[in-house]
Amino acid sequence: MIALGCDHGGYAIKEAVRGYLEESGIEYKDFGTYSEESVDYPIYAKKVAESVACGECEKGILCCGTGIGISIAANKVKGIRAAVVTNEFCAEMTRRHNDANILAMGGRVINEKQAVDFTRIFLETPFDGGRHINRVNMITEIENEN
Ligand code: RB5
């Protein structure tokens, strides 16, 4: 199950991603927002991040105007590694090296096709493990110390 969330700035690309998941038969839970009416992105970041952190959803996709605010908010939830992605290389590498569990994108930065392409890469790319395990664990240690 994939958790989806956005604010008004990310609504169009969230809808494009939702269409892709629907067509691909990938189960998702859409936490909103459901229109382009102005809303506050931390609300949706929290819903999606908590759903991933508790294991209800395996991964999350969050979209706002830049992808930045919504990822900062999501990263405040324990266990979340949300990455803002603006190209295919980063979509792949944040899975391979960072084991990111939330993909964040900006509707004022990328187009709908890019959002779908980055989502596909993000969902299909496994974590490399190996030397990256210790580094990801070190991130968790920082989280646990604070
Ligand atoms: C909303 O105008 C905008 O600030 C938001 O979508 C996002 O870009 C914040 O980081």
Backbone and ligand atoms as CSV (ligand in chain L), in Angstrom:
chain,resi,resn,atom,element,x,y,z
A,1,MET,N,N,0.847,-1.200,0.000
A,1,MET,CA,C,0.000,0.000,0.000
A,1,MET,C,C,0.884,1.252,0.000
A,2,ILE,N,N,0.558,2.174,-0.892
A,2,ILE,CA,C,1.318,3.427,-1.005
A,2,ILE,C,C,0.463,4.571,-0.466
A,3,ALA,N,N,1.050,5.383,0.398
A,3,ALA,CA,C,0.340,6.543,0.953
A,3,ALA,C,C,0.598,7.758,0.063
A,4,LEU,N,N,-0.471,8.451,-0.285
A,4,LEU,CA,C,-0.367,9.650,-1.133
A,4,LEU,C,C,-0.828,10.869,-0.366
A,5,GLY,N,N,-0.142,11.992,-0.557
A,5,GLY,CA,C,-0.590,13.235,0.074
A,5,GLY,C,C,-0.034,14.440,-0.659
A,6,CYS,N,N,-0.728,15.549,-0.546
A,6,CYS,CA,C,-0.275,16.773,-1.218
A,6,CYS,C,C,-0.961,17.992,-0.616
A,7,ASP,N,N,-0.441,19.170,-0.992
A,7,ASP,CA,C,-1.199,20.407,-0.761
A,7,ASP,C,C,-1.680,20.888,-2.131
A,8,HIS,N,N,-2.205,22.108,-2.172
A,8,HIS,CA,C,-2.727,22.636,-3.431
A,8,HIS,C,C,-1.637,22.743,-4.502
A,9,GLY,N,N,-0.401,23.082,-4.086
A,9,GLY,CA,C,0.700,23.247,-5.047
A,9,GLY,C,C,1.131,21.938,-5.677
A,10,GLY,N,N,0.835,20.830,-5.008
A,10,GLY,CA,C,1.232,19.520,-5.522
A,10,GLY,C,C,0.065,18.696,-6.020
A,11,TYR,N,N,-1.124,19.290,-6.001
A,11,TYR,CA,C,-2.336,18.529,-6.325
A,11,TYR,C,C,-2.281,17.898,-7.731
A,12,ALA,N,N,-1.897,18.673,-8.733
A,12,ALA,CA,C,-1.905,18.164,-10.115
A,12,ALA,C,C,-0.958,16.973,-10.273
A,13,ILE,N,N,0.237,17.055,-9.714
A,13,ILE,CA,C,1.156,15.915,-9.881
A,13,ILE,C,C,0.733,14.741,-9.004
A,14,LYS,N,N,0.133,15.015,-7.850
A,14,LYS,CA,C,-0.390,13.905,-7.018
A,14,LYS,C,C,-1.476,13.152,-7.785
A,15,GLU,N,N,-2.319,13.892,-8.490
A,15,GLU,CA,C,-3.371,13.250,-9.280
A,15,GLU,C,C,-2.768,12.418,-10.420
A,16,ALA,N,N,-1.692,12.922,-11.025
A,16,ALA,CA,C,-1.016,12.168,-12.089
A,16,ALA,C,C,-0.439,10.872,-11.519
A,17,VAL,N,N,0.166,10.963,-10.342
A,17,VAL,CA,C,0.742,9.773,-9.686
A,17,VAL,C,C,-0.379,8.799,-9.312
A,18,ARG,N,N,-1.484,9.335,-8.823
A,18,ARG,CA,C,-2.625,8.485,-8.445
A,18,ARG,C,C,-3.136,7.725,-9.679
A,19,GLY,N,N,-3.217,8.413,-10.813
A,19,GLY,CA,C,-3.644,7.774,-12.062
A,19,GLY,C,C,-2.707,6.640,-12.446
A,20,TYR,N,N,-1.408,6.886,-12.285
A,20,TYR,CA,C,-0.406,5.855,-12.602
A,20,TYR,C,C,-0.576,4.629,-11.691
A,21,LEU,N,N,-0.783,4.866,-10.398
A,21,LEU,CA,C,-0.940,3.746,-9.453
A,21,LEU,C,C,-2.203,2.961,-9.786
A,22,GLU,N,N,-3.244,3.691,-10.098
A,22,GLU,CA,C,-4.532,3.082,-10.462
A,22,GLU,C,C,-4.349,2.170,-11.687
A,23,GLU,N,N,-3.763,2.709,-12.744
A,23,GLU,CA,C,-3.543,1.958,-13.999
A,23,GLU,C,C,-2.646,0.752,-13.773
A,24,SER,N,N,-1.695,0.886,-12.864
A,24,SER,CA,C,-0.730,-0.193,-12.628
A,24,SER,C,C,-1.240,-1.215,-11.620
A,25,GLY,N,N,-2.411,-0.980,-11.068
A,25,GLY,CA,C,-2.969,-1.922,-10.090
A,25,GLY,C,C,-2.202,-1.904,-8.773
A,26,ILE,N,N,-1.556,-0.786,-8.474
A,26,ILE,CA,C,-0.830,-0.660,-7.199
A,26,ILE,C,C,-1.781,-0.044,-6.173
A,27,GLU,N,N,-1.945,-0.721,-5.046
A,27,GLU,CA,C,-2.873,-0.224,-4.017
A,27,GLU,C,C,-2.345,1.050,-3.371
A,28,TYR,N,N,-3.220,1.991,-3.121
A,28,TYR,CA,C,-2.802,3.246,-2.498
A,28,TYR,C,C,-3.893,3.752,-1.572
A,29,LYS,N,N,-3.476,4.642,-0.683
A,29,LYS,CA,C,-4.427,5.342,0.178
A,29,LYS,C,C,-4.173,6.831,-0.022
A,30,ASP,N,N,-5.167,7.551,-0.477
A,30,ASP,CA,C,-5.019,8.970,-0.781
A,30,ASP,C,C,-5.482,9.801,0.417
A,31,PHE,N,N,-4.525,10.428,1.101
A,31,PHE,CA,C,-4.818,11.210,2.300
A,31,PHE,C,C,-5.193,12.664,1.976
A,32,GLY,N,N,-5.320,12.995,0.690
A,32,GLY,CA,C,-5.677,14.356,0.293
A,32,GLY,C,C,-4.449,15.239,0.165
A,33,THR,N,N,-4.647,16.463,-0.167
A,33,THR,CA,C,-5.880,17.179,-0.334
A,33,THR,C,C,-6.544,16.795,-1.656
A,34,TYR,N,N,-7.776,17.163,-1.823
A,34,TYR,CA,C,-8.528,16.668,-2.964
A,34,TYR,C,C,-8.934,17.760,-3.949
A,35,SER,N,N,-8.312,18.945,-3.847
A,35,SER,CA,C,-8.610,20.019,-4.806
A,35,SER,C,C,-7.451,21.017,-4.779
A,36,GLU,N,N,-7.547,22.059,-5.591
A,36,GLU,CA,C,-6.488,23.069,-5.618
A,36,GLU,C,C,-6.754,24.226,-4.660
A,37,GLU,N,N,-7.718,24.059,-3.789
A,37,GLU,CA,C,-7.993,25.075,-2.768
A,37,GLU,C,C,-6.814,25.104,-1.777
A,38,SER,N,N,-6.421,26.296,-1.366
A,38,SER,CA,C,-5.233,26.443,-0.519
A,38,SER,C,C,-5.382,25.735,0.839
A,39,VAL,N,N,-4.371,24.933,1.174
A,39,VAL,CA,C,-4.349,24.191,2.446
A,39,VAL,C,C,-2.933,24.248,3.017
A,40,ASP,N,N,-2.741,23.717,4.208
A,40,ASP,CA,C,-1.435,23.740,4.874
A,40,ASP,C,C,-0.746,22.376,4.731
A,41,TYR,N,N,0.395,22.363,4.047
A,41,TYR,CA,C,1.049,21.087,3.728
A,41,TYR,C,C,1.441,20.226,4.937
A,42,PRO,N,N,1.752,20.800,6.142
A,42,PRO,CA,C,2.143,19.897,7.248
A,42,PRO,C,C,1.041,18.896,7.628
A,43,ILE,N,N,-0.205,19.268,7.402
A,43,ILE,CA,C,-1.326,18.366,7.735
A,43,ILE,C,C,-1.199,17.055,6.947
A,44,TYR,N,N,-0.880,17.175,5.674
A,44,TYR,CA,C,-0.832,15.996,4.790
A,44,TYR,C,C,0.485,15.252,4.959
A,45,ALA,N,N,1.536,16.011,5.240
A,45,ALA,CA,C,2.830,15.378,5.522
A,45,ALA,C,C,2.694,14.451,6.726
A,46,LYS,N,N,2.021,14.935,7.769
A,46,LYS,CA,C,1.866,14.166,9.011
A,46,LYS,C,C,1.048,12.898,8.766
A,47,LYS,N,N,-0.044,13.031,8.052
A,47,LYS,CA,C,-0.911,11.872,7.787
A,47,LYS,C,C,-0.146,10.775,7.044
A,48,VAL,N,N,0.556,11.174,5.984
A,48,VAL,CA,C,1.281,10.196,5.170
A,48,VAL,C,C,2.462,9.618,5.952
A,49,ALA,N,N,3.211,10.478,6.631
A,49,ALA,CA,C,4.398,10.017,7.364
A,49,ALA,C,C,4.009,9.051,8.479
A,50,GLU,N,N,2.942,9.346,9.192
A,50,GLU,CA,C,2.521,8.449,10.277
A,50,GLU,C,C,2.033,7.116,9.716
A,51,SER,N,N,1.399,7.164,8.587
A,51,SER,CA,C,0.921,5.925,7.979
A,51,SER,C,C,2.085,5.027,7.539
A,52,VAL,N,N,3.177,5.658,7.068
A,52,VAL,CA,C,4.364,4.881,6.689
A,52,VAL,C,C,5.105,4.420,7.950
A,53,ALA,N,N,5.243,5.312,8.909
A,53,ALA,CA,C,6.005,4.983,10.135
A,53,ALA,C,C,5.360,3.830,10.905
A,54,CYS,N,N,4.045,3.751,10.900
A,54,CYS,CA,C,3.383,2.685,11.673
A,54,CYS,C,C,3.242,1.393,10.864
A,55,GLY,N,N,3.604,1.435,9.591
A,55,GLY,CA,C,3.573,0.214,8.784
A,55,GLY,C,C,2.274,-0.009,8.033
A,56,GLU,N,N,1.314,0.903,8.203
A,56,GLU,CA,C,0.053,0.761,7.441
A,56,GLU,C,C,0.358,0.835,5.948
A,57,CYS,N,N,1.223,1.772,5.574
A,57,CYS,CA,C,1.669,1.895,4.188
A,57,CYS,C,C,3.163,1.629,4.114
A,58,GLU,N,N,3.552,1.002,3.017
A,58,GLU,CA,C,4.955,0.592,2.842
A,58,GLU,C,C,5.830,1.794,2.471
A,59,LYS,N,N,5.294,2.649,1.596
A,59,LYS,CA,C,6.017,3.860,1.182
A,59,LYS,C,C,5.017,4.988,0.991
A,60,GLY,N,N,5.551,6.220,0.879
A,60,GLY,CA,C,4.668,7.369,0.689
A,60,GLY,C,C,5.147,8.266,-0.430
A,61,ILE,N,N,4.203,9.001,-1.002
A,61,ILE,CA,C,4.506,10.014,-2.021
A,61,ILE,C,C,3.863,11.311,-1.544
A,62,LEU,N,N,4.663,12.360,-1.424
A,62,LEU,CA,C,4.149,13.655,-0.969
A,62,LEU,C,C,4.496,14.740,-1.982
A,63,CYS,N,N,3.531,15.589,-2.265
A,63,CYS,CA,C,3.747,16.652,-3.252
A,63,CYS,C,C,3.267,17.991,-2.714
A,64,CYS,N,N,4.128,19.007,-2.843
A,64,CYS,CA,C,3.699,20.387,-2.571
A,64,CYS,C,C,4.246,21.235,-3.709
A,65,GLY,N,N,4.365,22.553,-3.517
A,65,GLY,CA,C,4.838,23.397,-4.608
A,65,GLY,C,C,6.267,23.060,-5.009
A,66,THR,N,N,7.122,22.902,-4.006
A,66,THR,CA,C,8.534,22.590,-4.273
A,66,THR,C,C,8.923,21.161,-3.856
A,67,GLY,N,N,8.123,20.557,-3.003
A,67,GLY,CA,C,8.484,19.265,-2.393
A,67,GLY,C,C,9.266,19.472,-1.107
A,68,ILE,N,N,9.671,20.715,-0.859
A,68,ILE,CA,C,10.571,20.969,0.270
A,68,ILE,C,C,9.820,21.023,1.607
A,69,GLY,N,N,8.817,21.881,1.692
A,69,GLY,CA,C,8.107,22.029,2.970
A,69,GLY,C,C,7.494,20.724,3.432
A,70,ILE,N,N,6.897,20.016,2.504
A,70,ILE,CA,C,6.186,18.782,2.857
A,70,ILE,C,C,7.170,17.676,3.271
A,71,SER,N,N,8.392,17.717,2.705
A,71,SER,CA,C,9.400,16.716,3.101
A,71,SER,C,C,9.996,17.068,4.460
A,72,ILE,N,N,10.204,18.353,4.707
A,72,ILE,CA,C,10.728,18.770,6.021
A,72,ILE,C,C,9.750,18.320,7.107
A,73,ALA,N,N,8.470,18.556,6.875
A,73,ALA,CA,C,7.449,18.163,7.860
A,73,ALA,C,C,7.424,16.647,8.045
A,74,ALA,N,N,7.465,15.901,6.964
A,74,ALA,CA,C,7.419,14.427,7.042
A,74,ALA,C,C,8.622,13.889,7.808
A,75,ASN,N,N,9.780,14.527,7.625
A,75,ASN,CA,C,11.002,14.046,8.275
A,75,ASN,C,C,11.014,14.273,9.790
A,76,LYS,N,N,10.012,14.978,10.304
A,76,LYS,CA,C,9.892,15.147,11.757
A,76,LYS,C,C,9.275,13.919,12.424
A,77,VAL,N,N,8.711,13.036,11.623
A,77,VAL,CA,C,8.104,11.812,12.174
A,77,VAL,C,C,9.189,10.740,12.249
A,78,LYS,N,N,9.313,10.124,13.420
A,78,LYS,CA,C,10.332,9.097,13.657
A,78,LYS,C,C,10.241,7.978,12.620
A,79,GLY,N,N,11.383,7.620,12.060
A,79,GLY,CA,C,11.413,6.497,11.124
A,79,GLY,C,C,11.236,6.914,9.680
A,80,ILE,N,N,10.982,8.222,9.473
A,80,ILE,CA,C,10.755,8.676,8.095
A,80,ILE,C,C,12.037,9.195,7.474
A,81,ARG,N,N,12.281,8.759,6.249
A,81,ARG,CA,C,13.350,9.307,5.430
A,81,ARG,C,C,12.696,9.777,4.127
A,82,ALA,N,N,12.319,11.051,4.132
A,82,ALA,CA,C,11.654,11.636,2.968
A,82,ALA,C,C,12.675,12.402,2.137
A,83,ALA,N,N,12.696,12.151,0.833
A,83,ALA,CA,C,13.682,12.784,-0.051
A,83,ALA,C,C,12.998,13.582,-1.151
A,84,VAL,N,N,13.422,14.826,-1.316
A,84,VAL,CA,C,12.932,15.633,-2.442
A,84,VAL,C,C,13.715,15.231,-3.682
A,85,VAL,N,N,13.000,14.913,-4.727
A,85,VAL,CA,C,13.628,14.419,-5.944
A,85,VAL,C,C,13.239,15.296,-7.136
A,86,THR,N,N,14.248,15.662,-7.941
A,86,THR,CA,C,13.967,16.493,-9.124
A,86,THR,C,C,14.495,15.854,-10.413
A,87,ASN,N,N,15.078,14.666,-10.302
A,87,ASN,CA,C,15.519,13.986,-11.533
A,87,ASN,C,C,15.559,12.469,-11.304
A,88,GLU,N,N,15.701,11.727,-12.404
A,88,GLU,CA,C,15.622,10.258,-12.343
A,88,GLU,C,C,16.776,9.671,-11.524
A,89,PHE,N,N,17.956,10.284,-11.644
A,89,PHE,CA,C,19.115,9.775,-10.915
A,89,PHE,C,C,18.846,9.802,-9.406
A,90,CYS,N,N,18.320,10.915,-8.926
A,90,CYS,CA,C,18.049,11.028,-7.486
A,90,CYS,C,C,16.912,10.100,-7.058
A,91,ALA,N,N,15.926,9.898,-7.928
A,91,ALA,CA,C,14.823,8.973,-7.604
A,91,ALA,C,C,15.386,7.571,-7.358
A,92,GLU,N,N,16.363,7.184,-8.173
A,92,GLU,CA,C,16.985,5.859,-8.023
A,92,GLU,C,C,17.919,5.818,-6.811
A,93,MET,N,N,18.766,6.831,-6.690
A,93,MET,CA,C,19.797,6.785,-5.652
A,93,MET,C,C,19.245,6.917,-4.239
A,94,THR,N,N,18.133,7.645,-4.085
A,94,THR,CA,C,17.606,7.787,-2.731
A,94,THR,C,C,17.004,6.483,-2.221
A,95,ARG,N,N,16.648,5.601,-3.149
A,95,ARG,CA,C,16.244,4.252,-2.728
A,95,ARG,C,C,17.500,3.398,-2.496
A,96,ARG,N,N,18.434,3.416,-3.443
A,96,ARG,CA,C,19.601,2.528,-3.358
A,96,ARG,C,C,20.500,2.852,-2.167
A,97,HIS,N,N,20.722,4.123,-1.893
A,97,HIS,CA,C,21.678,4.494,-0.849
A,97,HIS,C,C,21.041,4.932,0.465
A,98,ASN,N,N,19.875,5.598,0.397
A,98,ASN,CA,C,19.276,6.174,1.623
A,98,ASN,C,C,18.115,5.351,2.151
A,99,ASP,N,N,17.668,4.351,1.377
A,99,ASP,CA,C,16.467,3.581,1.751
A,99,ASP,C,C,15.315,4.540,2.095
A,100,ALA,N,N,15.164,5.584,1.280
A,100,ALA,CA,C,14.095,6.570,1.523
A,100,ALA,C,C,12.746,5.868,1.488
A,101,ASN,N,N,11.889,6.249,2.419
A,101,ASN,CA,C,10.559,5.629,2.436
A,101,ASN,C,C,9.452,6.595,1.998
A,102,ILE,N,N,9.824,7.851,1.769
A,102,ILE,CA,C,8.863,8.796,1.189
A,102,ILE,C,C,9.547,9.586,0.073
A,103,LEU,N,N,8.886,9.645,-1.056
A,103,LEU,CA,C,9.326,10.452,-2.196
A,103,LEU,C,C,8.572,11.772,-2.149
A,104,ALA,N,N,9.302,12.878,-2.176
A,104,ALA,CA,C,8.666,14.201,-2.182
A,104,ALA,C,C,8.990,14.904,-3.500
A,105,MET,N,N,7.970,15.539,-4.065
A,105,MET,CA,C,8.155,16.212,-5.359
A,105,MET,C,C,7.402,17.542,-5.369
A,106,GLY,N,N,7.826,18.436,-6.253
A,106,GLY,CA,C,7.230,19.771,-6.323
A,106,GLY,C,C,6.462,20.001,-7.614
A,107,GLY,N,N,5.205,20.331,-7.472
A,107,GLY,CA,C,4.344,20.587,-8.627
A,107,GLY,C,C,4.687,21.860,-9.378
A,108,ARG,N,N,5.504,22.739,-8.742
A,108,ARG,CA,C,5.939,23.953,-9.424
A,108,ARG,C,C,7.370,23.808,-9.936
A,109,VAL,N,N,7.873,22.581,-9.832
A,109,VAL,CA,C,9.264,22.307,-10.223
A,109,VAL,C,C,9.322,21.313,-11.377
A,110,ILE,N,N,8.487,20.290,-11.291
A,110,ILE,CA,C,8.494,19.228,-12.310
A,110,ILE,C,C,7.096,19.098,-12.917
A,111,ASN,N,N,7.020,18.412,-14.073
A,111,ASN,CA,C,5.710,18.222,-14.706
A,111,ASN,C,C,5.110,16.859,-14.328
A,112,GLU,N,N,3.913,16.606,-14.822
A,112,GLU,CA,C,3.190,15.388,-14.424
A,112,GLU,C,C,3.905,14.123,-14.910
A,113,LYS,N,N,4.466,14.178,-16.113
A,113,LYS,CA,C,5.168,13.002,-16.642
A,113,LYS,C,C,6.390,12.673,-15.779
A,114,GLN,N,N,7.122,13.718,-15.407
A,114,GLN,CA,C,8.296,13.498,-14.543
A,114,GLN,C,C,7.872,12.909,-13.202
A,115,ALA,N,N,6.771,13.415,-12.659
A,115,ALA,CA,C,6.290,12.904,-11.359
A,115,ALA,C,C,5.995,11.408,-11.451
A,116,VAL,N,N,5.386,11.006,-12.554
A,116,VAL,CA,C,5.075,9.582,-12.732
A,116,VAL,C,C,6.369,8.783,-12.941
A,117,ASP,N,N,7.275,9.302,-13.749
A,117,ASP,CA,C,8.551,8.600,-13.995
A,117,ASP,C,C,9.339,8.424,-12.692
A,118,PHE,N,N,9.421,9.481,-11.892
A,118,PHE,CA,C,10.190,9.403,-10.642
A,118,PHE,C,C,9.515,8.437,-9.668
A,119,THR,N,N,8.186,8.430,-9.676
A,119,THR,CA,C,7.447,7.513,-8.802
A,119,THR,C,C,7.733,6.064,-9.189
A,120,ARG,N,N,7.675,5.787,-10.488
A,120,ARG,CA,C,7.920,4.412,-10.958
A,120,ARG,C,C,9.316,3.957,-10.544
A,121,ILE,N,N,10.307,4.796,-10.771
A,121,ILE,CA,C,11.696,4.448,-10.412
A,121,ILE,C,C,11.799,4.242,-8.901
A,122,PHE,N,N,11.229,5.155,-8.142
A,122,PHE,CA,C,11.295,5.087,-6.672
A,122,PHE,C,C,10.684,3.777,-6.165
A,123,LEU,N,N,9.535,3.421,-6.714
A,123,LEU,CA,C,8.837,2.224,-6.210
A,123,LEU,C,C,9.501,0.930,-6.681
A,124,GLU,N,N,10.198,0.984,-7.811
A,124,GLU,CA,C,10.788,-0.252,-8.356
A,124,GLU,C,C,12.227,-0.492,-7.910
A,125,THR,N,N,12.856,0.516,-7.305
A,125,THR,CA,C,14.278,0.374,-6.957
A,125,THR,C,C,14.459,-0.102,-5.523
A,126,PRO,N,N,15.163,-1.224,-5.327
A,126,PRO,CA,C,15.419,-1.689,-3.951
A,126,PRO,C,C,16.602,-0.965,-3.304
A,127,PHE,N,N,16.678,-1.069,-1.985
A,127,PHE,CA,C,17.820,-0.564,-1.202
A,127,PHE,C,C,19.021,-1.457,-1.496
A,128,ASP,N,N,20.207,-0.855,-1.692
A,128,ASP,CA,C,21.422,-1.628,-1.966
A,128,ASP,C,C,21.912,-2.395,-0.748
A,129,GLY,N,N,21.578,-1.893,0.456
A,129,GLY,CA,C,22.093,-2.547,1.670
A,129,GLY,C,C,23.599,-2.357,1.767
A,130,GLY,N,N,24.322,-3.413,2.207
A,130,GLY,CA,C,25.787,-3.357,2.285
A,130,GLY,C,C,26.272,-2.194,3.130
A,131,ARG,N,N,27.240,-1.439,2.591
A,131,ARG,CA,C,27.856,-0.350,3.358
A,131,ARG,C,C,26.866,0.753,3.710
A,132,HIS,N,N,25.722,0.777,3.008
A,132,HIS,CA,C,24.737,1.839,3.268
A,132,HIS,C,C,23.885,1.559,4.503
A,133,ILE,N,N,23.862,0.307,4.956
A,133,ILE,CA,C,23.041,-0.038,6.128
A,133,ILE,C,C,23.516,0.755,7.344
A,134,ASN,N,N,24.828,0.751,7.554
A,134,ASN,CA,C,25.378,1.437,8.725
A,134,ASN,C,C,25.083,2.934,8.678
A,135,ARG,N,N,25.140,3.507,7.489
A,135,ARG,CA,C,24.900,4.957,7.353
A,135,ARG,C,C,23.439,5.295,7.658
A,136,VAL,N,N,22.551,4.449,7.165
A,136,VAL,CA,C,21.125,4.678,7.455
A,136,VAL,C,C,20.874,4.489,8.959
A,137,ASN,N,N,21.533,3.480,9.544
A,137,ASN,CA,C,21.395,3.285,10.994
A,137,ASN,C,C,21.921,4.485,11.774
A,138,MET,N,N,22.947,5.132,11.253
A,138,MET,CA,C,23.491,6.323,11.921
A,138,MET,C,C,22.483,7.476,11.888
A,139,ILE,N,N,21.714,7.543,10.833
A,139,ILE,CA,C,20.646,8.562,10.764
A,139,ILE,C,C,19.619,8.281,11.862
A,140,THR,N,N,19.274,7.013,12.004
A,140,THR,CA,C,18.294,6.615,13.037
A,140,THR,C,C,18.829,6.941,14.430
A,141,GLU,N,N,20.145,6.739,14.616
A,141,GLU,CA,C,20.748,7.064,15.932
A,141,GLU,C,C,20.596,8.543,16.249
A,142,ILE,N,N,20.813,9.389,15.267
A,142,ILE,CA,C,20.660,10.843,15.482
A,142,ILE,C,C,19.223,11.115,15.917
A,143,GLU,N,N,18.287,10.461,15.222
A,143,GLU,CA,C,16.855,10.632,15.535
A,143,GLU,C,C,16.569,10.199,16.972
A,144,ASN,N,N,17.137,9.068,17.365
A,144,ASN,CA,C,16.870,8.543,18.717
A,144,ASN,C,C,17.526,9.378,19.813
A,145,GLU,N,N,18.610,10.071,19.480
A,145,GLU,CA,C,19.306,10.893,20.475
A,145,GLU,C,C,18.630,12.248,20.699
A,146,ASN,N,N,17.717,12.599,19.807
A,146,ASN,CA,C,17.148,13.953,19.875
A,146,ASN,C,C,15.655,13.949,20.135
L,1,RB5,C1,C,2.334,26.758,-0.920
L,1,RB5,O1,O,2.176,28.005,-1.504
L,1,RB5,C2,C,3.806,26.376,-0.916
L,1,RB5,O2,O,4.483,27.133,0.024
L,1,RB5,C3,C,3.960,24.901,-0.645
L,1,RB5,O3,O,3.282,24.180,-1.619
L,1,RB5,C4,C,5.389,24.359,-0.671
L,1,RB5,O4,O,6.049,24.724,-1.832
L,1,RB5,C5,C,6.190,24.594,0.544
L,1,RB5,O5,O,7.332,24.148,0.660
